Amino acid sequence: MRRVKEKLEGFYGMEVDSVGRSGGLAFLWRKGVDCTFLSASVHHMDFLIPSERGEWRVTGFYGWPAVTDRHLSWELLRILSRQSAVPWVCMGDFNEVLFSTKMKGGSRPQWKMNNFRAAVDDCELRDVPWEGYNFSYDNGQAGDSNRQSMIDRALCTAPWRELFPYARHYYLEREWSDHAPIKLVLNAREEGSPKRRQFRFEQIWVGDEEYLTRQEEQYWRQRSRALWLKDGDRNTKFFHTRAGERRQKNHIAKLVDDEGINREGDDVVSKVANDYFQQLFATSNPTVDDDVMQGLGRRVTDGIK
């Protein structure tokens, strides 16, 4: 890591050495950025970041790889959550999935995922929305031995989402690792999506995948209601955060015009949509079928005239 840092002359950095071939953390920031170090261990690095919108906190997280030690990951997550009320985003390799829909190949005991979800609930965290391929980890094997999963992710608190309502994270291409790097974009509307692999549907389960997806959606809906009831007088901020998320789901970032060109930007996208529907519903030579008109009942009476 020190050699890498020496090559990046415009950056400061800190690192935590790996234990054997596992782990190893590094945090780099551009010179001139006022970044405050909070704490670190072989499983996390925690920093405070100032911004025009207010200070926020970012944690790089590496979960214990051994199943027998996995509970230590969730204990650490809870400890970090209690240390500050500053808007918080926590991202990295958690070595666990939240739902069985976030894996392809193999199986996972339900209690492992339940323990992870319990820690996420206790810390009042939620997923930072992501785009691109669904799995961050690939064991690189072929056929029935292939295993893919979403064990790398970015989680955040509701106040952090309020600071960055258009934040997204993306899984970049894997090159030297079996894990895909995570790119966190604070304002995806301005920066746009990085180049990523083409989306394709994955048949994850032989059984009822739709049922599993519904279970996951119900979980997040129930979590939203639980947070609403728990927050009490703080519901106003929570409501605005939820409303902002709904607006993002309804927002169209880009469209393809008649020439097959991607068009981005609110004004341009609006014009492409308007032109499309004008062409769809308008005609320069309208015709009326008399037989069709005879089948329509009269709606304007003589009295109305």
N, C-alpha and C positions, 0 to 999 in steps of 0.2 A: 504494500500500500504506500509506503514511503517513496518508492521509486515512481509510482503513478503520480503522487502529489508533486514530486519534483518536476515532472513533465508538464503539469498544469500550472503554469506560472501565475495565472490570474486568479488562483484559488487558495483559500486557507482550508485546513482539514483536520479532522481527528479520526483516529481509528482504534478499534479494539481487536486484538489478534484472535485468530481462530483457535479452536481446541482440536488439534489433529486436522482432519479434513472437513470438520463441521464448523459452521458459524463463521464468525469474522464480520465485523461491522465497520463501516466508514461513513463519515459525513463530511461533505465538501460544500463550501459556500464561496461565492465570488468576493474578492477583495473589495472593500467599501461597503459591504452589507453588514449591518450591526446585528450580529447573531449572539445570543447569550446561551452558554452551556449550562444545563441544569444538572444532569446526572447521566451515568453510563454504567453498564455491566457487560458481561459477555452475551447478554440477551436483549439489550436495549441501548439506545442513545436518545437523549431527551434535550430539546433546545427550545428557546423562546425566540420568536421572530416578530420584530416590529413591522408595522405596515400603516399606510394611511387610514385604513379602516379600523385599526386597533390591533394590539398585539395578539398573537396566537401561538400555539404550541404545536410542535411536530415531534413525533417519536418514531424512530426506526426500531422495529420489533423483530426478534428472532425467537420463535417458540422452541421449546425443548423437543428434539427429534425423537427421543425414546418415549414410547407410550407410557411406561411406568412413571416418567417424570412430567407428563403432560400437565398434570394438575398444577405444577409450579408455574407454568405459563399463565394460567388463569389467575393465580395468586398475584403474580407480578402485574398483570393487567389491572387488577383491582387496586393494587397499591399505587400504581401510576395515576389511576383515575382520581384517587382521593387527594393527591398532592396539590392539585390546583383546579380552580374553577374557570381558568382561561380557556377560550375556545380551542378545541383540541382535535388534531387529526393524528391517527396512529396507523402506520402502514409498514408492511414487510411480509415476512414468511411466518405464518402462524402454525404451520405444520398440521393444520386441521381444517376441515370444511364445515360450513354451517349447516348444509343440507346435502342429502344424498344426490340431489339433482346437479350438484356442483362437482361431479366426478364421472369419469367414464372408465369402465373396466374395473373388475374387482368389487369388493363390498367393504362396508365399514360398519362397526357396531353402532347402534343408535345412541348408546350412552356417551360415546366420545363426542358426538355432535351436540348432544344435549348439554354437556359440560361447557362446551365452547359458547353455545347460545346463552347459557345462564350467566357466564362472565360478561358477555356483550350486553345483556339486559341490565346487569348490576351496574355497569359503567355507563349506561344510557348511550350506547354507541349505535351507529347505523352505517350501512354501506355508503361510501361515496359512489355515485353512479359511475358506471364504466361503459366503455364501448369497445367493440372488437371481439376477438375470439374469447370463448367462455372459460378456457382453462389456462392457468398460468404455469402449471407443472406438467412435464412429459418425461416419462422414464426412458424414452428413446428406444424401447423395444418394439418389435413388430408383432402383428397378428393378435392372438388372444392374450399375449403377455403384455400388451401395451396398457399403460395406466396413465390417465390424465386427470387432473383435478384443479380446483381453484383454492389452493392453500395460501396463495399470496393475494393480498387485498389491501384496500385502504378503508379504514373505519373512521367515523368522526362523530362529534357531538352535535346536537341541534344548534347551539350558538355558533359553531364553526360553519355550519351550512348557511346560517343567516349572514355570516360575513362573506361567504363565497357561494352564492346560490347557483352559480353556473359552473361550479367545479366539476371536473371529470377526471377519471384516471384510465389509463390505457395500458394494455399489455403489448410491449414491443416485441420484436422478433428475438427468439433465442439464438445465440451464436456460440457462446463458450460454456453455457450452463444448461442444466435441465430445467431451470426456472426462467421465466420471462421477466425482463426488467419492467418495473412499474414507472410510468410517467404520470405525475400528478400535474394537471393543468388547472390553475385557479380560476381562469375565465375562458372556458372553452368557446364561448360565443365570439370572442375577439381573436384568439389564437387559432381556433379550428382544430380538427382532428389530425394527429400525426399519421403518416402512411402506415397502414397495417394490412395484415393478411386478409384475403377475401373471406367474408362470412360464409359458412356453410352449416347446414343443419346436421346435428349429431344425434343418432339414435342411442340415447344413453341407457335406457332400460328396456328390457323386453316386456316388462309389465306395463301397468297403467301410468305412463309418464305424466299425463295430464293431471291425474290425481295428486302426484307428488308436487307438481307445480302449484296446484291450488292450495295444498297444505302450506307451502312456503309463502304464498301471497297472504294467506289467512294469518300466518304467524306475524308478518310485518304489520298487518292491519290491527291485530290485537295489541302489538307493541305500541303502535301509535296511540291507541285508546288508553293504554296503561300509562303512558307518559303524560297524556293530556290530564288524566285524573290526578296523577301524582304532582304535577307542576302547580296546580291550584291557581294562584294569582298570576303566575307567569304564563298563563295560557295565551296571552296576546302574542308574545313573541313566537310561541310554538305554532299558533294558528298561522301567522304570517310565513313561517318557515314552510309549513305544509302547503299553504296556498302557492308559495313560490315554486315548490316542487311540482305542483299540478300544472302551473304555467309552463314550466320547462318541458313537461311531457307533451304539452300541446304545441310547443314551439317547433316550427319547421326550419331547420338550419340551412338546407339546400334543396334544390330541385333540378331536374334535368330538362332542358328546354327542347323544342322541336328539332334542333340540330344535334341533339345528343351531348350537349355541353353542360357540365355542372355549373349551376349559378348559385352563389352564396350572397348573404347580406339581406336584411329584412326587406328593403325597398325592391331589390332585384327579384327576390323570391316572390314577393307579392305581385310584381308585374308578370312573371312567368305564369303564376297560377291564374291571374286575371285573363291573360291572353288565351290560355288553354280553355277555360270555361266559356269565354266568349266565342271561340271557334267551335266548341262542342255544341253549344245551345243556339247558335245563330246560323242563319243561312241566307244567302243572297237571293234565293229563288224559292220562297215558301210555297207549298201547295196544300190544299185542304181536300181531304177525301169526303165527298158528300155522304157516302154510306156511313162513315164514322160519325159525322156531325148529326145525322138523323137519330143515332142511338143515344145522344146526349139529351138529358132533360132540360127544360127551360128554367133558368134561375132568375131572370130579370122580368118582372111582371109589368103590366101596363101601368099599374099604380106607381111603381118606382120611376118609370119614365116621366 
